[in-house]
Amino acid sequence: MFCAPLLRPAVIAAAVRQNAVLQRAIEQAKYSIPMPLDSRLRFIWDGRREPYRRVFTDNLSPDDAARLMPREAERRITEGPQ
């Protein structure tokens, strides 16, 4: 089985086996690549979130957001807990 031992009871539970949507999600997970467990990823995502929002509210151009995102991510990594 592809999942962590802790998740096996959930994956084989009758309610999950009978749910077509969950079955498709489980099938997709078999071919997925797990995310690395690095706290810096959170800082990267947080650094991208605000510029991304500002593009969709017409407060920032996509080009400016693209320039701002790496700076914000680097700032958050530098300032965040290590």
C-alpha positions as CSV (number, residue, x, y, z in Angstrom):
1,M,0.0,0.0,0.0
2,F,1.2,3.5,-0.8
3,C,0.2,5.4,2.3
4,A,1.7,5.8,5.7
5,P,0.8,3.1,8.2
6,L,-1.2,5.6,10.2
7,L,-3.5,6.3,7.2
8,R,-4.1,2.6,6.3
9,P,-7.2,2.2,8.4
10,A,-8.8,5.3,6.8
11,V,-7.9,4.2,3.3
12,I,-9.4,0.7,3.8
13,A,-12.5,1.8,5.7
14,A,-15.8,0.8,4.1
15,A,-17.0,4.4,4.0
16,V,-13.9,5.4,2.0
17,R,-14.1,2.3,-0.3
18,Q,-17.7,3.1,-1.1
19,N,-17.0,6.8,-2.0
20,A,-16.1,7.2,-5.7
21,V,-14.5,10.6,-5.2
22,L,-12.3,9.4,-2.4
23,Q,-11.3,6.3,-4.5
24,R,-10.2,8.6,-7.3
25,A,-8.2,10.7,-4.9
26,I,-6.5,7.6,-3.5
27,E,-5.7,6.3,-7.0
28,Q,-4.2,9.7,-7.8
29,A,-2.2,9.7,-4.6
30,K,-0.5,6.5,-5.7
31,Y,1.2,8.4,-8.5
32,S,1.8,11.6,-6.6
33,I,5.2,12.9,-5.4
34,P,5.1,13.8,-1.7
35,M,5.9,17.3,-0.7
36,P,9.2,17.8,1.2
37,L,8.8,18.4,4.9
38,D,10.7,21.7,5.0
39,S,9.3,24.6,7.0
40,R,10.8,27.0,4.6
41,L,8.1,26.0,2.0
42,R,5.6,27.7,4.2
43,F,7.6,30.9,4.0
44,I,7.8,30.6,0.2
45,W,4.0,30.1,-0.1
46,D,3.3,33.0,2.3
47,G,5.7,35.2,0.3
48,R,3.7,34.5,-2.8
49,R,0.2,34.8,-1.4
50,E,-0.1,38.5,-1.0
51,P,1.3,39.5,-4.4
52,Y,-0.9,36.9,-6.0
53,R,-4.0,38.3,-4.3
54,R,-3.1,41.8,-5.3
55,V,-2.9,40.8,-9.0
56,F,-6.5,39.5,-8.9
57,T,-7.7,42.6,-7.2
58,D,-6.0,44.8,-9.8
59,N,-3.7,46.4,-7.2
60,L,-0.5,45.0,-8.7
61,S,0.5,44.0,-12.3
62,P,1.5,40.4,-12.9
63,D,5.1,41.5,-13.8
64,D,5.4,43.4,-10.6
65,A,4.0,40.5,-8.6
66,A,6.5,38.1,-10.2
67,R,9.3,40.4,-9.1
68,L,7.9,40.8,-5.6
69,M,7.3,37.2,-4.8
70,P,10.9,36.0,-4.5
71,R,11.8,39.0,-2.5
72,E,8.9,38.4,-0.1
73,A,9.8,34.7,0.2
74,E,13.4,35.4,0.9
75,R,12.5,38.0,3.5
76,R,10.2,35.6,5.3
77,I,12.8,32.8,5.2
78,T,15.4,35.2,6.7
79,E,13.0,36.6,9.4
80,G,11.3,33.3,10.2
81,P,12.2,30.8,12.9
82,Q,15.0,28.5,11.8
